[in-house]
Amino acid sequence: MWALLLLIGAASASAHLQDLSFDGQKVFRVIPQNDEQVEILNSLASIMQVDFWQPDSVTLVRPKMQVDFRVGAENSFMVEELLKESGVEYQVLIDNLQAALDAQFDSQARAADHSYEKYNNWDTIAAWTADIAAQNPDLVSRSVIGETYEGRPMYLLKMGKSGPNKKAIFMDCGFHAREWISPAFCQWFVKEAVETYGKDTVMTTLLDKLDFYVLPVVNIDGYIYTWTNDRMWRKTRSKNANSSCYGTDPNRNFNAGWCTTGASKYPCSATYCGSAPESEKETKALADFIREHLSTIKAYLTIHSYSQLLLFPYSYTYTLPSDYQELNSIASAASKELASLYNTKYTYGPGAETIYPAAGGSDDWAYDQGVKYSFTFELRDTGRYGFLLPESQIKPTCEETVLAVKYIANYVLEHLY
C-alpha cells in the first residue's frame, strides 16, 4: 500500500487541482471505519492535492464519518487502487467533474439577462439588485455596506414596509464562492417577497412588521473567480503575506473561537482562518453592519451548501448555547416545514455535534453578539451533485427553503426580545 502512496506522490507532484478543465477529475465518497483508514486519507492528503468537500478539511475526518473529496484526473485511478487495496469502502460520486459542471446549466431559461431559475454571474446579480429596488421602491432599497478586497461594492437589499421601530432579520448568501445555489436562494427570496406581498398573508405580515436585510453575495471576488478561473474556488481572493496562496475562508474569519478548531493557520488551506479575526474586508463589512444594527437585528440566517442541514450555535465548541431548547425546537419545526413540499430531509442541531467543529463562523459570532435566533442552512443536495447542483433544482430548492425561512421569521416576529 505504501508503495502505491509513493507512486501517487510522484505522479501528483506536478499536478494541479486548479486546471481550467476538470476533465477526468473524480469525486469520491468514503466512510473510514477506523483510525487506520482515517490515516490513509491523511496520507493521501499529505502527498497530493485533495479537495475535501465534506467535511471541508482532512483534519476533521473521523471514523464512521461520510467523507467526500475531489482528486485530479492523473491521480484518480491510483486513488481508487489505494482505496481498494486498503479495504476502504468507497463510491465514485462524480465520475467526470467536467461533465457534471457542464450539466449544471440545464435550465430552460437560457435568457442572456437575469433569471431566477439559472445561475447568474456577478454583473447580472449586481444589475438585478438595482432593478429590483427601482421596480419596488415602497418595499426594497439598496445600499452599499463596504467593498471587497478587489474593490467591488457590497450591495445590501433592505426589504419591508417603512414603519417606526421595526425589528429586522439579516440574511446572507455566497460566503463560499463555489456554493452557487446559495446566492440563487437570496435572489429567489427577494423575488418571493415582492411578488407575494399583499397576496400571501404570512409574507405580508412579515414585511409589514419586520425588515429583512439581504446580502446576496458576501464573497463577490471569489464568486467571480468561480465563473472565470476555477469553478471549485472557495475562499476570498485577498493576497496573503509571505505566501503565494490566495484567500481566506470567510466563514472561519469571525471572532468566535477564532482559529481554534476546524480552521487552519496555513494560508494555502481551504479553511485558512486569516491573519486575524475580520482580516477580510468582506467579513469586516458584514460584522460592522450587524454591530451597528444590533438593537434591531433579532435573527441571523446564513445560507450555505451542501448537505441538507439546519444548524445553530455552537460550532466552535461542543458546549450547548443557553437557548438550546428553543433553537432546537425552531430548527425541528422549520425542517418539517421545509420537508412538507418535496419531502426533502434535513438534519438539524448544533453545528459542532451535528457535523463537525469549526471555529470562526458567522452564526456563532452573531449569536455571541446577542442575536439569539442564529441559523445556518446547508442547502441541497447530500452529495450526488455536491457544489454542482443543476439549475433545474434551483426552483424546488428555493421553494422549500422559503417555507423554512418564513417559519423562522414568523417565530421571531412572535417572540421579539
Buried (B, 14 or more C-beta within 10 A) or exposed (E): EEEBBEBBBEBBEEBEBEBEEBEBBBBBBBBBEEEEBBEBBBBBBEBBBBBBBBBBBBBBBEEEBBBBBBBBBBBBBBBBBBBEEBEBEBEEBBEBBBEBBEBBEEBEEEEEEBBBBBBBEBEBBBEBBEBBBEEBEEBBBBBEBBBBBBEBBBBBBBBBBEEEEBBBBBBBBBBBBBBBBBBBBBBBBBBBBBEBBEEBEBBBEBBBBBBBBBBBBBBBBBBBBBBEEBBBBBBBBBEBEEEEEBBBBBBBBBBBBBBBBBBBEEBEBBBBBBBEBBBBBBBBBBBEBBEEBEEBBBBBBBBBBBBBBBBBBBBBBEEBBEBBEBBBEBBBBBBBBBBEBEEBEBBBBBBBEBBBBBBBBBBBBBBBBEBBBBBBBBBBBBBBBBBBBBBBBBBEBBBBBBBBBBBBBBBBBEEEE
